[in-house]
Amino acid sequence: MPVVVVESPAKAKTINKYLGSDYTVLASYGHIRDLPSKDGSVDTDNDFAMTWEIDTKSRPHVKAIADALKDDNNLILATDPDREGEAISWHLEEALRKRRAIKKDTPVSRVVFNAITKTAVTEAMQNPRQVDEPLVEAYLARRALDYLVGFKLSPVLWRKLPGARSAGRVQSVCLRLIVERETEIEAFNPQEYWSVKALFTTPRGKEFEARLTVLGGEKLDKMSLKNSTAAELAVQAVTSRNLTIKSVEAKPANRNPSAPFMTSTLQQEASRKFGMGARQTMNAAQRLYEAGHITYMRTDGIDMAPEAVTAARDAIKDRYGAEYVPQSPRIYKNKAKNAQEAHECIRPTEMTRDASQIKVSEDDQRKLYDLIWKRTLACQMEGARLERTTVDIASDDQQVELRATGQVVKFDGFLRVYEEGRDDVTQDDDDKRLPQIMQGEPALFGPTGLAAQYAKAVGKDDDVVENGAATKGLQRADSAILSSESGVLSLQHHTQPPPRYTEATLVKRMEELGIGRPSTYASVITTIQDREYVRKDKNRLFPEEKGRIVTIFLMNFFRKYVGYEFTAELETNLDNVSAGDMDYKEVLNNFWQDFSAAIAETSDLRVSEVLDKLDAALAPQLYPPREDGTDPRICPKCGTGNLHLKTSRTGGFVGCGNYPECRYTRPLNGDADDTGDVVLGEDNGDEISLRKGRFGPYVQRGEVTEENKKPPRSSLPRGWSADEMTLEKALTLLSLPREIGPHPDGGTITTNFGRFGPYIMHQLPDEAKPVYANLKDPNDVFEVGMNRAVELLAEKRANPGRRGSSAAAKPLREMGEHPDGGPMNVMDGRYGAYVKWEKVNATIPKGVEVADLTVEMAIDLVNEKAAKKGGAKKKKAPAKKAAAKKTTTKKTSAKKASPKKPAKAAETPSE
């Protein structure tokens, strides 16, 4: 039986049904190899040679495939029909050849199918080919670039900017888009303008709305009426004249359907209609594809197979009638730049089946299938036929004109099935339907009561002023003034800043700029959220402080590599590689020459130099002019210190130069005049205040003085909101540590909050140092009783090595040999992960993942800690060195048997 290999077990199960018992279908479970997370995996000095390791979890799957080939010497690689799928097939073939599972006489073929249906799979099996080398080379180029950016730039970031976690070739450009949009919003200066609308009644008693378009014989634009005075004069000009219907013009119009889905448009529409994120959308689409319900979901193509077009037209005719089927099929031009992306659009595999007729267990899949099915049918339906009507209303002297617009749907066409969503929905006057209006008849103002109802119906939670009385409910304007003599309404507006990105609009913008590719949008957007550079709130993307600082740093020191044109040009070069028109090593060499020089230059900078440059670059944003004309850099709290940009593990902030005497801090986008202190009350003559610090809000008793340089203070525990702090709560915190009582064996048990959370502390008379037991719930600090405290302390004394474990502490990760000898291991400590080398324990900076740590980073950390502890690093005796080398050899071979998990500093899957 030929051995067929696909990526996932779900896909293998579906294909096995179609191929039957004549084939053995196995899953590789995605990529089986990756670049190990150590320096030299991409050898820039040796023609970019790449070292690959089989992941530990993948070894059993590779072995299963190799064992199956012993029974049948025929391998068919049937991974996904894109660059990543081609790369998985290449990796499999290479790995199996190294295992000698593939012999000289073993036939190896590659088959691809765009849909997991019996017809598609059977046809693919009859048309095998070889692995596409240009596609593989395009993958190799992308993976090498991502490695070089991720593992060369990320260490520079976290050394110079505490809290920065990683950088990526596309990730950082995507983050720049979000940060720059936020900067635009903050710098936006709203401008006031007014509009005038009137409610009219036809002689037949039907109301319609019109807007003022001409005043004083001149055409108005959006900003013509700049204030309420101008608007009131305009209202008087309208109400003081007799108005007549000048013209009624009806024009036919057509609307054609949108193209079928490709990856980016599917992500955008799922976000608009269902609020689904890019990754959520792709996960649901992946399951639909593997179950055989839709075609392949990672594509830039919008063309549709001829047999699918025919099937769609037949389904439309059967469901909706022949009048909904156009005379000739609709043909959509493919946007793909090369053969690699030239797949079919995303469509159902069976056009006659709607969402109610497929078997899926999850609501996300059902909604997404319904969206794909409707869009596919709609794209082959007749266009909608409309009638757009424009009514012009004019005064006798032609000094005042108003216009009413609307439309009537004569034939719904594709709108019967589907209408594309909008990113920023606004009410369109053209969408309204107008009553029968005749040219030459008078335009009568609507009753004041009806106009008032109209004003309230279109309100925006602001005031509608009617005869001096305020009522609530204005939606489309900031405020409105209704004429008491007629149905004429003047509405106040303010220009709006550009909206924050949603995942849908961000994908659309990246696509417009040519940044990234369909298979990477979801992973890139997810990565910047996982790194805590960006947060999503109510479907909008907001940059966090650390994301802003990283972007400003890159813009100042690596501007070229976060440039939109540079990134798009690099994508084009990679497309040329996949098309076979460019050598991938030429692309890598051109990139590395300049990039390595920029890395070397920035590595020599001190942190203070970096912060000074960033402080100068951000000065207009950080220190805006003050209303009183004073120096915006003077600390608003102490009045003498200068404000400076500072960084911490949680990101950037503005702090006073007089620290620690003055502890004023504020976030980058905070109020420049806000001292951050809130007085909660007094206790025993001391002022109790709530303050903002580098590590979050805290409460303090009294002020810093010469006699009392460290007044009592306590940070707010996790889950405690600064907005809900009261004097009573503050005094409770300041009363800590809390005494639970005497321990049965002597000594007092206390509870408190530490830098790393709540804990219990106790020291027996014969113990050299106290024992600390962690508490899970912050409220336990105030509530835990004696019995529970004694139990927790006993458990801690019984298992002092690790929290909650009686086993000896095991490394989280082995980092290899230190240059001076001896292994370096990442350990799990009480205060988080740290690198251990001999007697040196170096804390891993917050925000740096264990998986992201490289050997070079570990060496830097332990060397720095060793220097602080005792100057120069200790040199070992020659005998011990020899012994260490012998041990190292043994450990290295063991390590080869169990390779490390690939690091995540570089973006995945390919950006």
N, C-alpha and C positions, 0 to 999 in steps of 0.2 A: 504493500500500500504506500503510495507516495506520501511524504510528510509535508503537510501544508502548515505554514506558520503565520499567525496573525498577531495583533497586539494584545487584545483583551479576551478573557474567557467568555464574555457575553457574545462577542463577535464570533469566536470559535464555535460556540454552541449553535448559533444561527446558521453558520456556513456548513457545519457538519450535517445539519438536516438536509441541505441541498445536495451535498456531495455523496452522502451515504457511506456505507461501510467500506467502500473501495479506497477511502483516504483516511489518513490519521491527521486530525486537525488539532494543533497545539497553540498555546498562547505564549508570547514572549513577555507579557505584562509590561509593555512599553519599552523604553530604552534599556538595554542590558549593560551598556558601558558608558563611562563618562571620564572626563579629565580629573585626576585626583587633585585634591585641594592642597597642593604644595608647589613651591616655586620650581619652574623647569618643566611643567607639564606641557607648556608650549615653549619650545626651545627657539628663542628668537635669534640665537647665534648659529643655529644649525638648520637654516632654511625652513624655520617654523615647523620642525618635526613635533608631532603630538604623541604623548604617551597616554594610553587608555587603560582603564581598570574596569573589570567586571564587578558590578555592585554585589555585595554579599547576598542580598535578597534575590538577585537574578541568577545566582549560580545553580540553584536547583532546577530552574526553568531551562537553562542552557543544557544542563546534564540530561534532562528529560528529552530534549530535542535530539541530542547526540545519541542517546540510547535508542530512540525511535529509528534513527538512520541506520542502526546496525541491522534492523529487520528489513528495511527497504531503502536501497541506495538511490533515493530520488528526493530532492529538496525543492519545494515550491514556496517562494517568499511572497506572501499576499498581504503585506502591510498596507497602510493607508496610501491613497494616491496623491501624496504631496511630498514636499522636501523632507519633512520629518519622517514620513513613512519610508521614503527611499533610504534615509540615513539608518533607520532601524534595520532594514534589510541588509544594508552594507555591513553594519556592525555584527549582525548575526553570522553572515557569511565569513567575515574575517575571524571572529571568535571560534567558529566551528572548524575552520581550517587550521587554526593554531592548536586546537585539540585533536587534530587529525581525524575528526568525525567526518569531514568531507575528504574523500579520496580523489585520486586523479580521474577515476572513471565515474565519479558522482555527478549526475546532471543537476545543475542548479539553474532555476529559472525564476523570473519575476513576473507576477501577474497583478493587474490592478483592475478594480471595478469601482464605479462611482456610486453604486447603490448595492446594498446587500439583499438582492432578490435572486431567485433561482435562475432567471434568464440572464441577469448581469454576471453572476458568478460562473455559470456554465460557459457563457461566451468568453469570459476572461481566461478560463482554463484552456480554451482552444486557441488563444492568441498570446502565448508566453513571450517574454523578451528577457534581456539581461538588465542588471542594475544600471540605472542611468548615471554615468560617471559625472557629467556636469552638475546634476542635482546634488550629488554627494559632495562635490567640491564646493558648491555654494553653501551647503551645511557646514563643512569643515571651516570655511572662511568665517561664517557667522559665529560658530562656536569658539574659534580662536580669538576673534575680536571681542566677544563677550568675556572670555577669560582674561584677556589682556587689560580690558577696561576695569572689570570687576576686581581682579586681584592685584592690579598695580595702582589704580586710583583710589580704591576703598581704603587701603592702609594710610595713604596720605590724608584722606578725609578724617579718619578717626584719631590720627595723631594730632592734627591741627585743630579739629573741631570736636571736642568731647560731645558725645551724644549722636554724632553722625554714624550711620550704620553701613551704608554702601552707596555705590554709584553704579550706573549702568549705561550702556550705549544709547538705549532708547528710553529707559526708565527716567534718566535725568532730564531728558528733553521734554518728556511728558510732564514731569514735575514743574519744569520751567513754565510751561503753558498755564498751569493752575496758579502758580505764584504771580506771574505777570498779570493775569486776570484780576487777582485779588488786589494787586497794587493799583490797577486801573480803577477799581471800585472805590478804594480808599482815597484816591486823588480826585475822584469825580466831584465836580462842583455843580449841583443841580441849579437849573435856571427855571424861573417861573414863566408860565405862559397861560393864556386863557383861550377858551373856545366858546362859541355861542351856538346853541341849538334851540330849535323851536318845535313844538308839537302842534300839528295842523289837523283840521277835521275837513273831510271832503263834504260836498253838499249831500252825500248819501249817508253821512254820519260815521265814516270810518276814519280812524286816526292814522297818521304817519309822521315820521320824524325827518327833519331836514337840518343841515348844518350851514352856517354862514360861510360863504365863499368869496363874496365881493362886498367891499365896504368903501363908500366914497368913490365908486367907479373903478377901484383898484382891486386886483386879485389878492386875497389874503394867503399868506403861507403859515406854517405851523407856529412861528414865533412872532407873528405880527401884533397880536394883542398881548402886551408884556405885563400888564397889571390889571387890578380890579377896576381902576378908573377908565382905562381904555375899553374894558369889557362892558362896563355900564353904559358908556357912550354908544357902543355898538348895539347894545340891547335897545336903547332909546331910538337909535336910527331904525331898527327893525320894527319896533312897536308903533312908531309914529307914521308909518307908511301903509298905504293899501298895497297888498301883494296879490299877484295873479300868476297862474300857472303859465310860464313862458313857453315851455316846450316839454314834450314827453317823447323820449326816444327809446325804442326797444331794439336791441341787437341780438342776433343769435350768437351763441358761444358754445364751444366744445371743450370737454375735459377728457383727457386720455389717462388710462391707468398707469401706475408706476411700474417699473421693471420688476421682475421677480427678485427674490432675495439673494444677496451674496452675504458673506460673513458680517461685514460692517453694518449693512443696512438692517440685517436681522437683529443685531445687538441694539441698534438705535431704536428700532420699532418696539422691541420687547421692553426696553427701558421706558419709552413713552407710554405705552399702553398698559403695562403690568408693573412697572417699577422694578423690573428684574435687572440685576447687575450683569456685566459682561460675562463674568465667570459662571454665574448661575445659568445664564442663557446657554452658554456653550456646553455646560454639563448636561442640561436637559436635551439639547440637540444631539449630543454624543450618544445618549441612551436611545433616542429615537432612531438614529442612524444604525446603531448596532442591532436594534430590534427589526430593522428592515423597513421602517415606516417612511424615512426620508432619504434623499441622496446625501452625498458627503457634504459636511457642513463647514469646511474650511476652504473657501474659494473666493477668488476675485471675479469669477465669471458670472455673467448674467444671461448667457445664451441657454437655450433649452433644446434637448434632443428632439429631432423631428417626430419620433413616435410619441414623445411626451406631449408635444404640441397637439398632435392629432387626438390623443386621449383626453386632453383638457377641453378641446373644442367639443368632443362628443359628450363629455360630462356636463358642460354648460348647456348644450342643446337639450339633454335629457332632463336637467333640473329646472332650467329657466325658460326654455323655448328658443326657437331658431332666431328670433329677432335679437337675441343677446350675443349671437355669434357673428363676428365681422366676416365680410366676404373673403378676405385673405388673412392668413395667420399673421400675428404681430411678431416682428423680428427685432430683437434687442441686440445692440452692438456690444461685443465683449470688451470689457475694460482691461483685461489681463495684458500685462506687458510682455510675457513670455510663456512658453509652453508649460513651465512649472505651475503657474497659477491658472492655466486655461482649462479649468474644470467646468462642468455644467453648473447652473444655478442651484440653489437649495430649493427642492420641491418635493412633494409627496411621491412615493414610488407607485402609488395606485390612486389615480385622480378621482375615482368614484367613491372613495371612502372619506367621509368627513370625520370630525373628532369623536362623534358618538359611536363610530364603527371600528375603532382601533382599540386594542387591549393595552392600556397603560395604567400603572398603579398610582402615579404621582400627578397632582394637579398641575405642576409646572410643565410637565411634558404634554398634557392634554391642551393647555392654553397655547403652548408654543406650536404644537401641530396644527391647531385650529387657525392660528395666525398664518402659518406657512401655506396651508391648504387654501385659505381664502385669497391670499396674495397671488398664489399661482393661478387660480382660476380667473381672478380679476384681470391679470395681465394679458389674458387672451380674450377678454370680453369687449363688446362694443363700448365706445366712449359715451359719456353722458352728454346729452344735448340740453343746453340751458338757454334761457332768454334773460339778458341783463337789461334792466330798465333804469334810465337816468331821467329824473324830473328836475327841471330848473324852474325856480320861483323867483320872480323879479318885481321890484317896485315900479311904479309908473315912470319915475325919472331915471331908472336904470342905475341908481346909486347903490342899491342893496340887492344882492342875489343870494339865494340859498339853494342847496342841492340835496335831493333825496335819491338814494340808490338802492337797488334791490335786485333779486333774481328769482326766476321761476324755473324749476326743473321740468322740462318737457318730456325727457326720457332718462330714466335713472342709469341705464347701462351698467357699468362695472360698480357703480355706487350701491347697487342692490346687494353686493357681496362685501365690498371692502372699500375703506377710505383711509389713506395714509395719515398718520398722526403728525402733529406739529410739535417742535421743540418748545416754543414759547407761545402758548395759545393766547390770542387776543381776539376780542369780538370784532368781526368785520362787518361794516355797514352793508357791503355788497351781498352778504349772505341773507339779508332780511327780505321778506316778501312784501311788496307794496300792494295797496288796494287799487281799485280802478280809479284812475285819475285822468281827467280830460284837459287838453290844452285849451287855454282861454278862460277857464272857470276860476272863480276867486279862490284864494288860499286863505282859509279861515283859521284863526288861532284856536287851538283846543281849549276846553274849559280849564281854568286855573287848578281846580281840584284834580283833574286828570294829570295835568302837568306836574303837580306836586307828587302824585303817586309815581309818576315816571321817574322823577328826580330821586325818590327814595329807592325805587327798584334798581337803579343803576349806581347806587352809592358805594362807598368804600370805608365804612365804619368811621365816617367823619361827619361834619355838620352840614346839613342843608338848611339854609336860612330862608324862612318864608315869613314875610311881614314882621321881621325882627325876632321871630321865635325859632329856636334851634331844635331840630329833630335829628335823630340818628339814621345813618344808612347809606352814605354815598360810596359807590364801588369803583367807578372808573375815573373819578377826579378826587383831588385832595379836599376840595370844598366847592360849594355851588351857591349861587344867589338866584332865586326865582323871582321874576317880575310879578308883582302883585296884581297887575292889570291884564296880564296875558299869559300864555303858556310858553314864554321865552325864558330860557335858562342859560346863565353864564357859568361856565365850569372852570375852576382853577386846576392847573396841572403843574407838575414839575418834571423836567427831563430826568430820565432814569439811567443809572449806570448800566454797563453791560452785565448781563446775568452771569452768575457763577456757572461753571461747567457742571453738567450732569455726566454720567458715564456715556450717555448717548451722544451728547454734543461734543464731548472730548474725543470720542472715537471718530466722529465726523470731521473734527478739526485735524486730527492726526492724519486721516485719510487725505484731506485736502492738501496738507503739507507734504505728503509722501513719506511720512515717518512711520516705521513699523510695517508689519504685514498682517493679514487677517488672523493667522494662527497665533499672533503674539499680543494682540490688543488686550485680551482678557487677563493674561498673566502679568503684563506690564502694569495695568491699572490696579490689580490686586496687590502687586509687590509694593507699590508706593503707599498703599494703605497698611499693609503688614509691617512696613518699616516705620510706621507712625509719622511719616512725612505729610500725609494727607488724611483727613477724616471725612466720612460721608455723613451728612446730616440732612434729613428730609430730601434725600436723593441728590443733594448738591454737594460738590467737592470743595472743601476748605483746606488751605495749606496750614499745617502746624508750624510752630516757631522753628523747630529743627529743620523742617522742609524749606523754610524761607532762607535760613542761614546757609544750608547746603547749596541752594540755588545761587545765592549771591556770591558764595565762595567760588563756585564753578564758573560763574559769569565773569569773575575778576581774574581767575588764574587759569581757567581752561575754557575760555569763551568759545574757541573754535569748535570744541567737541560737544557743546550743547547748542550749537547753532542749527537752526532749522534747515538752511540750505545745505550745510555740510552733511547733516544726517540723511537728508533726502538724496543727496548725490551719492553717498555711500550705499544707500539702498539700491539705487539705480545700478551701481557697479556690481553689487551682489546679484541683481537680476541678470546682468550681462554674463556673470559667471554661470548662473544656472542655465542660461540660453546657449552656453558654449562659446561665447564671444570674447571672453576675457579670462586670463590666468588668475586663479584665486591667490596664488602666492605673490603676484604683483600687487594685488589689492592690499594684502597684509603688509607687505614691505613699505608701500607708500604711506600707509597709516602709521606704522610703528616708528618710522624715522622721526617724524615730528612729535608724536605722542611721547616717546621715551625721553626726548629732550625736555618737554614740558614737565614731565614727572620729576626728572633730575633737578630742574631749576626750582621747583616748588618745594621739594623735599628739604632743601637747605634753609628755608624760611623758618624763623622762630614764630611761635604762636602769637606773641605780642605784635609782631610785624603784620601777621595775617589779620588780627583783630583791628589794628589801626587802619589798615587799608579798607576793610569792610565797614568800619565805623565812618570813614570819610565817604564811602560810596552810598551809605544809607542815611547820611546826615539830613537831607531834606525830608525824609520820611520819619526819622527818629526824633528830630528836634525841630518841629515846625515853629514858625514865629508865634510869640505869645501876644495876647491882646494888649497887655500893659507895656509892651515894647522891651521887656527885660531879656537878658541873654537866655535863650532857650536851653543852653547847656548847663545852666546853674541848677543844682539840685533843689527841687521845690520843698524839700523837707528841712535840710540843714541850712540852706541858703549860701553855703560857701563852697561846697564840693562841686566838681565838674562831672557831668554825666558821661559815661562811656559804654560802648558795647562790650558785653561780657558773654561768656558761654558757660554752660554747665552740662551735666549729663542729660538734662531734660530739654536742652535747646538753648537758643540765644535769649538774652534779656538786656535791659538797660539798667545799670547800677551806678551808685554814687562812688566817686573816686576817694571819698573819705572813709570807706569801709576799713575796719569794722566799727569805727565810731558812729558812722551813719550807715544804716542798713536799708536805705531806700532802694527798692527795685521796682520795675514794672515790665510787663511784656512788651515786645517790639511794637505791637499795634495798640498799646494802652494809651490812656489819657496822659499827656505830657505834664499836666499840672496836678495829677492825682498823687497825693502822698501815700496812699494805700492804707492809712491808719483809720480805724473806726473805734471810737470810745464806747465801750459797752456799759460802763458804770464805775463805781468806786467800791473799795473794800478795805476797811481799816486805814483809810486815808490814802490808799494807793489807787491810782488810775488803772483800770483793767481795759486793755485794748486788743482789738483784732488787727493783725498786721499781715502784710504780704512779704514772703521771703523767697529766697532762691529755690527752696524745696517745697514751696506751697504756703498756704496760710497758717498762721500760728497765733496763739494768745500770749500776752505778756503782762506782768505786774510791774507797774512803775516805768521809769525811764532809765537810760544809761547815764550814770554819773561817774565822777572821779572815784567816789567811794564804792559805788556799785556798778562795776563795768559789765557784769553779767547778771542782769535781773532775771528772776524766774520766768521761764517761758516754756510753752509746750505746743508742739505741732498738732494740727487737727488730724485725728485718726482717719483712716480710709473709711469712706461712707458718711463722714460728717461734712455737711455743707456749710460753707462760710456764710451763706445767706441766712442760715437758720441758727447761727450762734447767738446765745444769750449770755447775760452775766452769770447766771446759775451754771450753765454748761462750762463756761470759761473757768469759773472757780473750781469746778469738779476736776478739770484737766490740771489746773495749777496745784491742786492738792496732792497730786501724784508725787512719789510712789505711794500706793495704797498698801497698808499693812493688813494682811489676812489674819495673822496671828502667829503664836509660837509653834514651831515644828515639834512633834513628839520627841525627836532626838536632840533638840536644842536648836537655837537660832530662830530668827524671825523670817517668815515667808512674806514677800512683797510682790506686787504686780506693777507694771509700768509699760509705757510705750517706748520702744527704741527706734533707731533709725530704720530697722528692718521689720518693724511690726510689734505687736503686743507680746509680752512674755511674763513668766513667773521667775523670781530669783530667790535663791536660798543658799546659805553657806553653813555647813556643819562645823563645830568647833575644831575638828581635826583636818578639815579640808584647806588646801592652800589657796584656793580661789573659789568664788561662787559657782553654783550650777544654775544654768538658765534653761527653762523649758518654754518652747514657743506655744502661743495660744492662737487658735484659728480665727476666732471672732473678736473684734475690737471691744465689744461690749463685755466680754469675759473679764477684762481688766477690772471692771467695777462689780462683776457679779459672781465670779468663780469663788467657790467655798473651800473650806479647809480640806475636806475629804478628797475632792477632785485635785486640788493642788498637790497634796501629798502623793497621790497616785501618779500624776504627771512627772513629778520630780524623781520618784522611784524608777519610772521607766527610763528617764533620761540618764540616771546614774548607772542603770543596768546596761545601757547601750550608748556609751559616750562617743563612739566612733562616728556614727552618722545618725541623722534625725530619723527616728522611727525604725531603725534597722539594727539587728544584732550581728549582721555579717560584717566582715572587715571591709573598709572602704575600698571600692574599686574605681579605677579611673573612668571618667566619662569619655575620655578620648586620649589616645597615645599620640604625642606630638613628635616623637623621634628623639634623636641624640642632640644634646647641647654641644656646641663646638669645643668646650672645655671638658667634655666627657660627662656621662650620666644622662639617664632618660628624663625627658620632660613629659609630664602628664597633666591633663585637665581634670581637676577634682571638683566634687560638689561640696562646698563648704556651707557653714552656717549663714554666711553673708553673701552667698551666691558662688558661682563658679570661679575657680582660680587656677593658675598654672603653677605646678609644683616642680621644682628642680632642686635636688638635695634638700637643704634646709631653708631654701628660699621659696616663699609663697607669694606670688604676684597676682593681685586681683585683676580679673578681666574687666575692662571698662564697661559700664552699663550701656546697653544698646548694641554691643558686639556679641553676636550669636556664637556659641561654641563651634557650630559647623562652619562659620565664616573665618575662624581663626586659622592663620597660616603659621608655618614653622618660623618664618621671619618675625611675625608679630610676637610669638611666644618668646623667642630669644630676646627681643627688645624689652619685653615686659620684665623678664627675670633679671636681665642685666641692669635695668634701671632700678629695680628693687634691691638687688645686691649692692649696687653702688651706694644707695641710701643707707643700707644697713652697716656697711663696713668698708667703703671705699672700693678698691680694685677687686675684681673677681678672684677667688682662690684658685690657684693652680694645683692640679693633682700630682701626686707622686707618680713616677714612670710605671711602677709595678701596677698601681691601681688603674693607670691608663690602659695598660695591656689587658687587664682583667675586664675593664669596661668595654674595650673593643670586642673581646670575645663574647661578652654578654650581648653586645649590640648586634653582632652577626646573628645570634640565635633569635633575638627579638625581631630582627628585620625579616627573617624567613617566616616567622610566625605572622608577622604583619602582612606579608604577601599573601598568606593563606586567607586572611580576613581583612580585605582592604577597607579603608575608611569610606564613609558615605560622601558623595560629592558635595562640595561646599555650595552655599547658596548666595555668595556675594555677587556672582555674575547672574544676570537675569535668565530665567528659564521660561519656555523651552529654548528660545533662540534669540533673545534680545537682552 
